């Protein structure tokens, strides 16, 4: 009798454990933007969303700027500007941007890193569009060779 009760309890717990593993996790919905329905809300408009360095040499000038304008009717405040990695450093105005005025986000990319550039800068503000993603791209060449670095293919060269 003890074996039957123990077996039944084991099956119940195993079944409950299996059900617990198959439930779908609940993802919280993004917080609504309170400014989205405000007709007077600040609005951020960038002159460009992508800066292309093109092909540049190692340790070249990695600075660029993203100019924007507040096209809304209330002051625009940039709460944060984040880069996708530590090699890209943004600087921005901390003061509110008044309606119809312009501001600049300055970005410095560390060109000591050779290879393709494809980084993002996320701008958070109190605007109707609370988050805007900017991008920098290009290719950094090594000064000593003047060629694009190649990725290893995983095979050794054949000796002749």
ZIRACOR-V453324 format. One record per backbone hydrogen bond with DSSP energy under -1.0 kcal/mol. CO is the residue of the C=O (numbers start at 0). NH is the residue of the N-H. E is the energy in kcal/mol with one decimal. If there is no record, write none. Layout:
BEGIN
co & nh & e
CO & NH & E
CO & NH & E
END
This chain:
BEGIN
co & nh & e
0 & 4 & -2.2
1 & 5 & -2.7
2 & 6 & -2.5
3 & 7 & -2.5
4 & 8 & -2.5
5 & 9 & -2.4
6 & 10 & -2.3
7 & 11 & -2.3
8 & 12 & -2.4
9 & 13 & -2.4
10 & 14 & -2.5
11 & 15 & -2.4
12 & 16 & -2.2
13 & 17 & -2.0
14 & 18 & -2.2
15 & 19 & -2.2
16 & 20 & -1.4
32 & 35 & -1.4
34 & 37 & -1.3
37 & 40 & -1.4
41 & 127 & -2.1
42 & 70 & -2.6
44 & 68 & -2.1
48 & 134 & -2.4
50 & 136 & -2.4
53 & 138 & -2.7
55 & 140 & -3.0
56 & 59 & -1.7
61 & 108 & -2.8
63 & 106 & -2.9
65 & 104 & -2.3
66 & 46 & -2.6
67 & 102 & -2.4
68 & 44 & -2.2
69 & 99 & -3.3
75 & 96 & -3.2
76 & 125 & -1.3
79 & 123 & -3.2
81 & 121 & -3.1
84 & 87 & -1.4
86 & 109 & -2.4
88 & 107 & -2.2
90 & 105 & -2.5
96 & 75 & -3.0
97 & 100 & -2.0
100 & 69 & -2.4
102 & 67 & -2.5
104 & 65 & -2.5
105 & 90 & -2.8
106 & 63 & -2.2
107 & 88 & -2.8
108 & 110 & -1.1
109 & 112 & -1.3
110 & 58 & -2.0
114 & 139 & -2.9
116 & 137 & -1.6
118 & 135 & -2.4
119 & 83 & -2.1
120 & 133 & -3.4
121 & 81 & -2.7
122 & 131 & -2.2
123 & 78 & -1.4
123 & 79 & -1.5
129 & 124 & -2.2
131 & 122 & -3.4
133 & 120 & -2.4
134 & 50 & -2.6
135 & 118 & -2.0
136 & 52 & -3.1
137 & 116 & -3.1
138 & 55 & -2.8
139 & 114 & -2.0
140 & 57 & -2.2
141 & 145 & -2.7
146 & 141 & -1.0
END
